[in-house]
Amino acid sequence: MKVPFFDLSRQHRALASELEAAVRPVIESGAFILGPEVAAFETDFAAFCGCRHAVGVACGLDGIKLALRALDIGPGDEVITAANTFIATAFAISSAGATPVLVDIDPDTFNLDPAKAAAAVTPRTRALMPVHLYGQPAEMKPLLALARKKGLHVIEDASQAHGARYRGTRAGSLGAIGVFSFYPAKNLGAFGDGGLATTSDETLARKIATLRNYGSIVKYHHDLMGENSRLDTVQAAILRAKLRHLDAWNAARRRLAARYEELLRGAGDLVLPKPPPHLEHVYHLYVVRTRRRDALQKFLTEQGIGCMIHYPVPIHLQKAYQGHPWKPGQFPITEQFAGEILSLPLFPELTDSEQECVAETVGRFFR
Ligand SMILES: Cc1ncc(COP(=O)(O)O)c(C=O)c1O
């Protein structure tokens, strides 16, 4: 049996009529930029996260950039984030003009290590940017305490953690601003690019809403040097319809993760994700570790099982940051994990027999 790493068409087939019904009124209205459909999605998503405000933007990268700009973080400022994340987290900090300060990850959570973050604070640090990578919330309590003590802002990169909870509170409502990506493969994905920033601070929400729309709230009056980074109205209609299913999809992801835990336990040197109970993981990705990663990936691929590496080259070793004074070996856990991690197929529509086939093939590799 072949098992895809991810198959979005299953979700979309099941929702076809619902999504068509959501989009049709937008097409008929002829109004494709902002408007009531975007505002309605923002209201629904803010309520979902337990925040007062949400502002739709063009993508997650822009959401982080505009969050930084809204907090007046830019040239001369440092922002602390995790060494193990998707490149967009660092690029957004750099393109806001600030300096990304990477710190190594906690090997148990794969996320920003609070003690290392504390050690990286300098007089130029303005913000902490934990990333809830793979769908698992970062250890927020010590990070929030550190931010309070040092007078720093906390911006959550929740791009992979729609619906995840930290001690019962949704990702995106723990810091000053939370940012989400609606890249199609995300737990909540658009039919293209999309993103959103959450906050309970009305001034920040208004500033992000101004910045995303050419610095304008009142048409042709431009108060700030803004950008064109709006969430498309068609995407908002699709996302609003899909949001109603997100809790059920996340529950399905969690069930599949629990089943993998049963099926894969004891296979070779495989290390499985094991979030402590206060971190409600939503398994955007199911990431295992093994010293035999490359051989396992080759074997699974040959057997028709989709698998991927998130991410094979850590940020500090990327060509784009060649001029930056980071050195190989500086973030040893991130570097070790980059050689050991493998993401196995996990999406809500994965069937029991497909999952059993993945687990059986992994078991066969180790035998
Ligand atoms: C952790 C993280 N941050 C930021 C982003 C950027 O989101 P987008 O691709 O919507 O710009 C992503 C998207 O893949 C991500 O995974």
The ligand as an ORCA input file, in Angstrom:
! r2SCAN-3c Opt
* xyz 0 1
  C       6.779     28.263     12.199
  C       6.358     29.054     11.023
  N       6.471     30.397     11.058
  C       6.090     31.171     10.035
  C       5.566     30.626      8.881
  C       5.244     31.522      7.729
  O       3.963     31.379      7.258
  P       3.615     31.686      5.726
  O       4.171     30.610      4.893
  O       2.116     31.738      5.734
  O       4.214     33.014      5.413
  C       5.401     29.236      8.793
  C       4.820     28.637      7.587
  O       5.147     27.623      7.087
  C       5.831     28.426      9.885
  O       5.715     27.102      9.835
*
